[in-house]
Amino acid sequence: MGGGHSHNHGHGHGHGHAHAPAGFGPAFAIGIVLNSAFVLVEATYGFLSGSMALVADAGHNLSDVLSLLLAWAAAAAASKPPSDKFTYGYKSSTILAAMANGGLLLVAIGAILFETLNRLTRPAEVEGWTMIVVAGIGIAINTATALLFLRGRHDDLNIRGAFLHMVADALVSLGVVIAGAAILLTGATWIDPVTSLMIVAVIAWGTWGLLKDSVKMGLLAVPEGISEADVRAYLTRLPGVAAVHDLHIWPMSTTETAMTAHLVMPAGHPGDDFLRAIAHELQHRHRIGHATIQIERDAGCVLASAESC
């Protein structure tokens, strides 16, 4: 797991940086290759067997390949050094990638839904055994991929997202296996397109969450799981702090969060150890890895009237 560190500047600024756990590059690569190959196999056999449930599941697996790519891109972007034009580096590009991912998923949902509704009005013969065998392979691949991210699911949001996506995929594939068995037992071909509709609903639910979260990030909303009120209360309770103002918390990327705040301390700057302690607390208790603190002695000192500071 990557370590955190902090450094301080003489004018009352403290910074803490948090980095995602390292060592998951091979896991991403293996997961992407396995799932990409399975998407091609599942979609091909879905069309050949006449199973829209398999085609829809292939679309769901494709969405998870995109999610793995996004998570990997986030880790890669976080390692890029800043420049004079991009002083935060390229971290926020992962937010744009999330929006693009959501848009592509909407297109996939529309295409699958169109074909599924067409199949409902004109039922076709479906090979139940093909559904069972192919979806069974999907359960094995998705479970194996999930296990690759088992170790880091508590340390990094992207790793946790990849793990949960793979677990969900295994469950969806299990649903296709059950649908195939039901078709073999009853001969009811309508079970296949109905299963496809259920899978589309699962994809749509995940897509809505992805789009909602990425738009909120694009608007610099406080990231999920971080409470502005709790952070403000923590800063206000610090010894010597009379007031807190200009508190801002925003996502730098899909994995890193930044914060700025002004602390009114009539007794003056308490020293660098004070700032290091704040950076440590914000990083480990509030998941804020890059904090900038400005110390002020006068409650009337604001950015708009810096001469009064």
Protein Blocks (a to p, Z undefined) as FASTA:
>chain_A
ZZddddddfkopacddddddehilmmmmmmmmmmmmmmmmmmmmmmmnopaklmmmmmmm
mmmmmmmmmmmmmmmmmmpccdfklmnljmlmmmmmmmmmmmmmmmmmmmmmmmmmmmmm
mccdddfklmmmmmmmmmmmmmmmmmmmmmmmmmomklmmmmmmmmmmmmmmmmmmmmmm
mmmmnopaklmmmmmmmmmmmmmmmmmmmmmmmmmmmnopacehiafklmmmmmmmpghi
abdchiacddfbfkbccdddddddfkopebjklmmmmmmmmmmmnopabdcddddfbfkl
cfklmmlZZ
